[in-house]
Amino acid sequence: MFMKEKNLNYYLSLTYKIVLHPAEEGGYVAEISELPGCLSQGETKEEALEMIEDAKIAWIETALELGREIPEPAPDDKFSVNNLILTL
């Protein structure tokens, strides 16, 4: 049985849930709780979502370089449409 190599492209093909919420100082914070410490901010929701993609890439690249375990997203049909949780 062929097993797909778990490289950067593999992890980027997975759908991680993004939590987006207003920041106390203004703007928005986006985070991927399944990747501890992976968060970013933006002035708008759209900017925060763009920035979290960059943060996700950097988080995964660093974990791969250091040989650290990279959690895969837990299946959750409840949020499968957008995989975005917005808290207000």
C-alpha positions in Angstrom: 0.0 0.0 0.0 1.4 3.4 -1.0 1.6 6.0 1.8 1.8 9.6 0.9 4.9 11.4 2.1 4.1 13.8 4.9 5.9 16.9 3.5 4.9 20.6 3.4 2.5 20.0 0.5 0.8 17.2 2.3 0.1 19.3 5.4 -1.0 22.3 3.3 -3.5 20.0 1.5 -5.2 19.4 4.9 -8.1 21.5 6.0 -7.4 23.0 9.5 -10.1 24.9 11.3 -9.5 28.6 11.7 -10.9 30.5 14.6 -11.4 34.2 13.9 -12.3 36.7 16.6 -12.1 40.5 17.2 -8.8 41.7 18.9 -9.0 43.8 22.0 -6.9 46.5 20.4 -8.9 46.5 17.1 -8.8 44.3 14.0 -9.0 40.5 14.2 -7.0 37.6 15.4 -7.0 34.3 13.5 -5.6 31.1 14.9 -5.3 27.4 14.2 -5.7 25.8 17.6 -4.6 22.4 16.3 -1.2 24.0 15.6 -0.3 25.4 19.0 0.9 29.0 18.8 -0.1 29.4 15.1 -1.9 32.7 15.1 -1.9 36.0 13.3 -3.7 39.3 13.2 -5.1 41.7 10.6 -7.0 44.9 10.4 -9.9 43.2 8.6 -11.3 39.7 8.6 -9.9 39.1 5.1 -6.4 40.3 6.1 -6.4 38.1 9.2 -7.4 35.1 7.1 -4.6 35.9 4.6 -2.1 36.3 7.4 -3.0 33.0 9.1 -2.2 31.2 5.8 1.3 32.6 5.9 1.6 31.7 9.6 0.4 28.2 8.9 3.1 27.7 6.2 5.8 29.0 8.5 4.6 26.9 11.5 4.6 23.7 9.4 8.0 24.5 7.7 9.6 25.0 11.1 8.1 21.9 12.6 9.3 19.8 9.6 12.8 21.3 9.9 12.9 20.6 13.7 11.5 17.1 13.3 8.5 17.9 15.5 5.2 16.2 15.3 2.5 18.0 13.3 -1.0 17.4 14.4 -3.5 16.7 11.6 -7.0 18.2 11.7 -9.6 16.2 13.6 -12.6 15.4 11.5 -15.6 17.4 12.4 -18.5 17.5 10.0 -20.1 20.3 12.0 -17.7 22.8 10.5 -16.9 21.1 7.2 -18.5 23.8 4.9 -16.1 26.7 5.6 -13.8 25.4 8.4 -14.0 28.8 10.0 -15.3 29.6 13.4 -16.1 33.3 13.9 -16.5 34.4 17.5 -17.9 37.8 18.3 
